């Protein structure tokens, strides 16, 4: 867990399997062995960054367009689709 925090990684799973080779490492030795294995995996891995986006669909009265656009811009959301009718139907993507 310390290595994951040290490298500031999220949404990750590291599995270390140790086959007993006849050497008793003790608790401290096991911790060090697992830490070193995790460190090597992280340092040799291809780490990718992915933005997690949420898609929201909503409608609102036409007279609220300036307010809604202000909020969309404030949170750097991307408009995917808009339909102007009696009400405005909008679909946006925003970082979660």
C-alpha positions as CSV (number, residue, x, y, z in Angstrom):
1,X,0.0,0.0,0.0
2,X,2.9,2.4,0.7
3,X,4.2,2.0,-2.8
4,X,0.8,2.8,-4.3
5,X,0.5,5.9,-2.2
6,X,4.1,6.9,-2.9
7,X,3.5,6.8,-6.6
8,X,0.1,8.5,-6.2
9,X,-1.7,5.7,-8.1
10,X,-5.5,5.1,-8.0
11,X,-7.7,2.3,-9.1
12,X,-4.9,-0.2,-9.1
13,X,-4.3,-3.7,-7.9
14,X,-0.9,-5.3,-7.3
15,X,-0.6,-9.0,-6.7
16,X,2.6,-10.4,-5.4
17,X,3.0,-14.2,-5.1
18,X,5.8,-15.6,-3.1
19,X,6.7,-19.2,-3.4
20,X,8.5,-20.5,-0.3
21,X,12.1,-21.2,-1.2
22,X,13.2,-22.5,2.2
23,X,14.3,-19.2,3.6
24,X,12.4,-17.8,6.6
25,X,12.3,-14.0,6.1
26,X,10.3,-13.1,9.2
27,X,7.6,-10.4,9.3
28,X,10.0,-7.5,8.5
29,X,11.7,-9.5,5.7
30,X,8.3,-10.4,4.2
31,X,7.2,-6.7,4.3
32,X,10.4,-5.6,2.6
33,X,10.2,-8.3,0.0
34,X,6.6,-7.4,-0.9
35,X,7.4,-3.7,-0.9
36,X,10.4,-4.3,-3.3
37,X,8.3,-6.5,-5.6
38,X,5.5,-3.8,-5.7
39,X,8.1,-1.1,-6.4
40,X,9.6,-3.0,-9.3
41,X,6.2,-3.7,-10.8
42,X,5.3,-0.1,-10.7
43,X,8.6,1.1,-12.1
44,X,8.4,-1.3,-15.0
45,X,4.7,-0.9,-15.7
46,X,3.2,1.2,-18.5
47,X,1.1,3.6,-16.4
48,X,-1.8,5.2,-18.3
49,X,-4.0,8.1,-17.2
50,X,-7.7,8.0,-18.0
51,X,-10.1,10.8,-17.2
52,X,-13.3,9.4,-15.7
53,X,-16.2,11.2,-17.3
54,X,-19.9,11.3,-16.4
55,X,-22.6,11.9,-18.9
56,X,-25.6,13.9,-17.8
57,X,-28.8,14.5,-19.6
58,X,-31.3,17.1,-18.5
59,X,-33.8,19.7,-19.7
60,X,-34.5,23.2,-18.6
61,X,-36.6,26.2,-19.6
62,X,-35.2,28.4,-22.4
63,X,-34.9,31.5,-20.1
64,X,-32.3,29.7,-18.0
65,X,-29.8,29.2,-20.9
66,X,-27.4,31.9,-19.6
67,X,-27.3,30.5,-16.1
68,X,-26.9,26.9,-17.3
69,X,-24.1,27.8,-19.8
70,X,-22.3,29.7,-17.0
71,X,-22.4,26.5,-14.8
72,X,-21.3,24.3,-17.7
73,X,-18.3,26.6,-18.3
74,X,-17.5,26.9,-14.6
75,X,-17.1,23.2,-14.3
76,X,-15.4,22.8,-17.7
77,X,-18.1,20.4,-18.9
78,X,-18.4,19.5,-22.6
79,X,-21.7,19.8,-24.4
80,X,-22.3,16.6,-26.3
81,X,-25.8,17.4,-27.7
82,X,-28.3,20.2,-27.4
83,X,-31.9,20.4,-28.7
84,X,-33.8,23.7,-28.5
85,X,-37.6,23.1,-28.4
86,X,-40.2,24.2,-25.8
87,X,-37.4,23.4,-23.3
88,X,-33.7,22.9,-23.9
89,X,-32.6,19.3,-23.8
90,X,-28.9,19.0,-23.1
91,X,-26.4,16.2,-22.7
92,X,-23.0,17.0,-21.2
93,X,-19.8,15.2,-20.2
94,X,-18.0,16.3,-17.0
95,X,-15.0,15.0,-15.1
96,X,-16.1,13.0,-12.1
